[in-house]
Amino acid sequence: MRKSREENPEDWGDRQKLERYMESIKIVAQRLDCHFEQLTLVDNVTNGVNAILKSPLPCFEKPGGTILCTNLMDHLVSHALKAAVQQRGMQLHTVEIPLRIESKEALIDLFKTEIDKVQDLRLALLDHITNTPAMTFPIEELIEKFHQRSVPVLIDGAHAPNQIPNLSLTKLGCDFYVGSLHKWMFGARGTAFVFVKNQSSTNLIQPPVSWGYVPSPSDLSKTSSFHLQFFHQGTRDETAFFTIPKAIEFIDLICGGKERIYEYNANLSQKAKEMLDERWGNEDSLIPSSLEAPYMKMIKLPHLPGYNKSVADASRLSEILLGYHQIVVVVVCINEELFLRISTQIYNCMEDYLYLGNVIDELRHE
């Protein structure tokens, strides 16, 4: 595609680019069960969140108010949220989710209590699946709780597409949803999306403002101003977006479909967790099984001589596993304990996690 672009930049810019862009949007919308006019493409989830937080939305019309989030949200999204709150003169209410959490019902009750504490709640920003710990929020129930208070909900779904089975943005009912396509959906890096439930009544503006802010009549005859806002961003290389049809084709034709991928990954993830927990004598999980992510699991590490139960040594262990053993795994410190977050994808097998267990056991006996 880049070769085609450089061979004929005019044809690429005037004709091919928009056609390919809209093709990718329609394919993603079909996969996520929403209308293509409700969805557009962005480089990453953080850019999508920024677009929502910085746009003149109805929930931001009056000065003041509060945005609700949790202590488990992604750091980059946290930065974007803090900047938006400061710029708008708003307040931030952070729900402190304890680890360990007892049950799905306990988490829902916690949110209900926190919602009742806030008088002028304008927006809720929730993860679908948290990065660490790998927790799947009961999104449907939480959206209902916020909507009972007429509070719009923005979902950070960075880890959800192709990990949450049969994800339907239409049935989910949230007001905004941002998600990555490179994590679990086999898209190229730099592919993500923004979903807006009521696109026709929402004036979403993509920062930085570029060509699409004042679209040409010719472009408007081909698609909506919503899509054009996010389409032509100066000299940005959009070719990553145009790999999306091939990524979906890979899932359906080469891998045998998303259901087959889910069955393999979820089964391997559970078996790997059970094997490592049994190996290291873990009896309690950090989060209940009903809230565990399908392809990501948290496992408490055994005592490792020479490693303190600290953030610094979690980072040091992660570097040693990668540098000396070619193991890519997230190591975090929670409740003064070290935990691994394992992930499973179709190219993984049980031998990978047996190798991880062997390496950790070697460190135990050094």
Secondary structure, DSSP 8 states (H G I E B T S, - for coil): -HHHHHH-HHHIIIIIHHHHHHHHHHHHHHHTTS-GGGEEEES-HHHHHHHHHHS--GGGSSS--EEEEETTS-HHHHHHHHHHHHHHT-EEEEE---SS---HHHHHHHHHHHHHH-SSEEEEEEESB-SSS-BB--HHHHHHHHHTTT--EEEEETT-TTTSTT--HHHH--SEEEEESSSSS---TT-EEEEETTGGG-----SS--GGGS--HHHHTTS-HHHHHHH--TT---TTGGGHHHHHHIIIIIS--HHHHHHHHHHHHHHHHHHHHHHTT--S-SS-GGGB-SSEEEEE----TT--SSHHHHHHHHHHHHHHH----EEEEETTEEEEEEE--TT--HHHHHHHHHHHHHHHT-
